[in-house]
Amino acid sequence: MLRPIRSTIAAAQSELQPDSGTLAADSAVARLRQVLETQVAQVASRFNDMEFQADVWPSGAAAMARWREQERAERRATPQEQARSDSLIVLLQAHGIWSRHSEGDTYFTRNESLLLEIMGPYLTRGMHDLLAMEAEEQRRPIAEDAALVLPLDELTRRIRWAEQHLEAYPSSMHADVVLAKYRQYLLLYLDGLDNTPAFDRQTKNLIPLRGEHMEQYVRMYGSSASGRLVSRYLELLQDSEYRRTAQSDELLAQLQRRDGAAPDEQ
């Protein structure tokens, strides 16, 4: 059942070898990622039922439903159930499928780390850099359940990664993907998420620790495009005693728009 995905990767690997280190190889891997996403969805549909959901995540919604049916007094995963879950996840990863838990359910997508391991040697430096970040984001997501789960230092490291990548490869075939990441990282940094907002819900003021972190970012990277943007954001907030204003919201809106400025245009 799981073999088709590894077979697809192996076939693509042999085809890539003559074009190693070229834009042709980058294009082939970009197409491969799309093919694998479709293939993973097709394969997962064959096994992804309630029983499998309960097995792969013994603390998820399906497992809890099973506990209720079994009328278990202690509603927590047993060591055996956890070991089975771990084994299933490792098995799926080895065959190109990544498991992600969110809001009670498990979702399946292509395993970016496996793709990087196998295809990485054939890519240009820029594409390899992007695929490495895709794998890192999969291992350490930025957000879960409408909450930022990365430390701010790690979030700003990713801002700098995207900015420097765009500076190094401004005309690459994947520049739009990196630019979207850059805007996403900045929006999360400046505005937060529903369950981890940058502004206090009661006072409507910028949370002091977030403001201090932004000031530190400006001190460290003030000459960069992102540093100038964060500095401008703080200036707009400072004029209103660090409360949101129409001007600060417009700055965020510019980041959200597809036609928003790239780092070298700010």
N, C-alpha and C positions, 0 to 999 in steps of 0.2 A: 504493500500500500504506500509506503514512504519512498520506495526506490526511485520513482520518476523524477523527483526533485534533484537527487544526487546525480542521476543520469543526465539531466539537463545541464547541470553545472559542469560535469565532466566533459560533455560534448562541446560546450562553449569554451572550456579551457583549451582543448586541442585546437580549436579554430583560432584562438587568440594568439597562439605562439608566433605565427609569422608576422603579426602586427604589433608585437610587444613594444611598449613604450611609445606608441603613436596615438594620435587622435582617433584613428580607426578602432583601436582597442578600447579607448574610452567610450566611444559610441556603442560598441558591441556590448559592453558591460551595462551601460545605461539601458539598453533594450532588454538585456538579460534580467535586470532587476524588475522590470515591468512584467516580463513573462513569468518570473518566479512568484510575484505577488498573486497573479491569477492562478498559477498552479497550486500554490499553498492553499488558497481559498477552496479550490476544487478538492484537494486531498483532505483538508480538514473537514469538509462537509460530510465525508464518509465515516468519520469516527467521532465527531463532536456532538455527542448527545449528552443528556443529563448525567448518565452514569460516568461518562468520561470526564465531564466537568467536575464532578464530585471527586474523582480520583486524582485529577491533575492539580486541583486546588482544594485540599481537605479542610480549608476554613472558609471556602466560598459559599455562595448562595445555594448551589446545588447540594453541597455537602451538608449544609444546615437543614435543607429539606429532607435529606436522607436520614439525618439524626432524628428529626421529628417523627418520621415514619417508623423508625426503629425504637422510638420512645427511649432514647438513650438519656440516662440521668446526667452524665458528664459530657457536655457538648464542646468537646475540643478534639483536635486530631490526635490519634494515637501515634506512637513512634513508628508503628508499622505502616500506617496510612501516610505519614510524612515521608517515610523512606520510599514508598511506592510513587508518591508524587515526584520526589527528586529524581527517581529513575526514569519516569516518563518524560520529564523535562529534558534530561540529558539525552535521552534517546531521540526526542524530537529535534533538539539542537544539532545533533550529529547528522541528521538527515535534512538540515536546511530550514527547520521551522523554529521560530522563536515564540515563546509563550509569554503573554503579558497579562497580569491580573489587574482588573480595574472594576470598581463598583460591584463587586460580588461575582463577576464572571471572568473567564479566561478567554483571551483573544489570541489569534495566531497570525503571524506574519513571517516574511522571509528572515532568515538569520543573517544579519549584516556582518557579524564577526566571522562566520564561516566563509561568506562571500569575499571578505577582505583577505582572509588567510589564503584562499585558493587563487583569487583573481588579482590580488594586490601586486604581485611581482610583474604583471603585464601592463600596468597602468602608467600613465604619465604621473609626474609628481603631484600635480594639482588634483587630479581625479583620485589618486590614492589618499591625499589629504582629506578630501571630502568624504570618501568612503570610511576612513578612520573615524571621522566625527559622527557619521551616521551610526557606526557600531558603538561608539561611546555613548551617544544619546539613547541607544537601545538598552545598553547596560545600566546607564544612570539617567533616567528620564528627568526632564526639567520639572515637570508638574504631574501630579496625580490627583484625581478627584477634586479638581478646581483649586488646588493648593500648590504653591511652589515648594518643591522638596529639595532643591539644590541650595547649598549655602550661597550667599551673595558673592563671595569671592570666586566660587566656581562659575556662577552665572556671568560675572564680568570677565572671567578668563575666556569664556565662549564668545562674548562680545568682541574681545580683542582678536580672537582667532578668526572670526568672520571678517572683521575689518581688514586684518592683515592679508587674509586670503584674497579678498577682493582687490586689494592694492597690488598683490603679486600676479593675479590672473584676472584682470578686468574684463577681458574679452573671451573668457573660456566658455565652453558650451554649457557649463553648469553654474555660471555666474548668477543667473536668476534664482537658483535654488539657495545659494549661499546668501544672496541679498535678502531673501525671504527669512532666512534664519536670523540674519543680523537684525532685521526689524523686529522679529519676534522676541529675541533676547532683550533688546532695548525696551520694548513695551512691557515685558515682564519686570524688568528692573525699575522702570520709572513708575509703573502703575500697579504692579502686582496682579493678583487674581482674586476671585470672589472670597475664597477662604483664607487667603494670605494677602490682604490689601496693603498697599503702600501708605494709605491714609487711614487714620483712626476713624472708626465708624461713628463715634459719638461726637468728637471734637471737629472732625473733618480736616484735621491738620495732618501734614506729613509726619509719619512716625519718626521720632528723633533718631533712632538707630539707622533707619533707612537714609535719612538726610545726612547723617554723619558719614555713612558709607559712600554716598554720592559725592560729598565734598572731598573725601579721600581719593575717589576715582579721578576727580578733576585735577587734584594736585599731582597725581601720578601720570595722567594721560591727557592733560589739558590741551596739548598741542595737536592731538588727534581729532578727527572728525567726531567721533563718539564723545570725546572729552568736551569738545565745544558744545555739542548738543546737550549733554548733561548739565554743563555750566549754564546754558541758556534756560533750561528748564528750572534750575534752582533760582535763577534771577527772576523769572516770572512768578514763582511761588513766594519768593522773599517779599515781593511788592505787596502780597496779600497776606502776610504773616504766615506763610507756608500752608495756605489753603488753596484748593484747586480754583482755577479761574477759567474764563472762556479762552484766554490766550494759551494757558498751559494745556487745556483740552484740545485746542487746535493743533498744537505741536504733536500731541499723541495721534490725532486724526491723520496728520500728514504721514506719520510712520505706518499707519494702517493701510493707507491708500496704495494701490499698486503703482501709482505714479509718484510715490514719495521719493525723496532724494536718496541717492546712493551715497556712501561715505564720502567720496571725493567731490560731492556736489553740495554738501551742507555748509 
